[in-house]
């Protein structure tokens, strides 16, 4: 079983940017966990297992259909890794966000077991230009 490396995280980021849910879920374990940036829990809102995580990620894309994570820097340290990116997205209500963020990953069996997302709490940007 090959340990995830920087190329693996780049491929994961590319799949997220394509909004390719099947490719994303294939890179995550059966019992994967996604901790979203916001929610009632200490870690935001947690989605657990393939079906739940799939829905959580798809919801994020439905909320901001143009969501992208750009200018990525990817790092792997043993069974942990992280991707630092700039999130850019516009909600269906027209609220535009652009902020640096980080995904902290835990790997197991060559896949992502935990995706824990953190994003700078920046006010929405005004105007509709990109």
N, C-alpha and C positions, 0 to 999 in steps of 0.2 A: 504494500500500500504506500503510494507516494505521498510524502508530506506536502501540504500546500506550500507554495512559494509565492514570490512577488508576482510572477506571471499568472498564477491561479487567481490572485486578488484582482489583477488587471482584468482578467476574463470575467470575473464576477461583476466588477464595476461596469464593464461593457454590456453585460446581459441586463443589468439594472437600467442602464441608459437606453437600451433598445426596448425596455419594458417587456422583455422576453421571460415571462414567469416560469415557463417549463425549464429553460436553461438555468435560471436562478435556483429553482427548487432542486434540480439535479445536483447542484453543488453543495446542498445542505443535507444533514443527516435526517433520518426518519423522525427522530425525536427532537428536531431542531427547535431553538427558541429565538424569538426576535423581540428585543426590548425597544419599543418605539421612543421617539424623542420626548413625547408628552403623555401624560396620563396620571391616574390617581396614585400609582404605586411609587415606591422609592426609586424604582428603575423605569418609571414611565408607565406604559401599558405593555404587558407581556402577551405575546402570541406563542402558543406551544404546540408543536407537532406540525407536520407538513400541511395539512388542510388549513389550520388556523394561521400559520405564517403566510401561506399563499394568499389568504384573504386579506391579511393585514397589509401586505405589500401591494396587492391590487387596489385596495382602498386608497392607499397613498397616491397611486397613479390616477385613480378616478378623481380624487380631490384636486390634484394638480397634473393635468394630462401632459404638460410639457416638462415635467420634472426631469432634471438631469443633474449628474454629479460630475463636475469637471475639475481640471487641474489637479488630478489625483497624485498623491504620494503614498506608496504602499510599502509596508514593512512586515517582516515575519521574524518572530523570535521564538523558536521552538514550537510549542503547540498554541501559541498566541500570535495574533497579528493585528495590524490596524491599517486603515485607509483614511487619510486625511484629504478631504475634497471640498470644493465649493458647491453647495447645493444651490440650484437655480430652479425656481418653479413659480407658476402663476396658478392660483386656485380658479375654479370655475366661476367664482364671484369677482375675479379680476385682481385679487390681492397678490402682489409680486414679492417674492422673497429671494434674497441672495445672501448667503452667510457661510462661513467656514464651518465644517463639521468633521466629526471623526466617527468611524465605525470601529469598535473594539471587537475582535473576533476570538473565539476559542475553537480550535480545530480538534477533530477526532475522526479516526478512520479515513483520513484523506479528504475530509469534507468540513464544512462549517457547522459546528454544533450550536454556537451562540453568536448572534449578531446584536451587539449592544450599541445603539446609535445615540450620539450627543450632538446638538447643534447650537451655535451661538444664538442667544436670544436677542436678535436684532429687529428693530421695528421694520414693518413692511416698507418697500420702496414705493415712492409715488410715481405716477405716470406709467405708461404702458410700453415705453421703449426698452430694448434689451441691451 
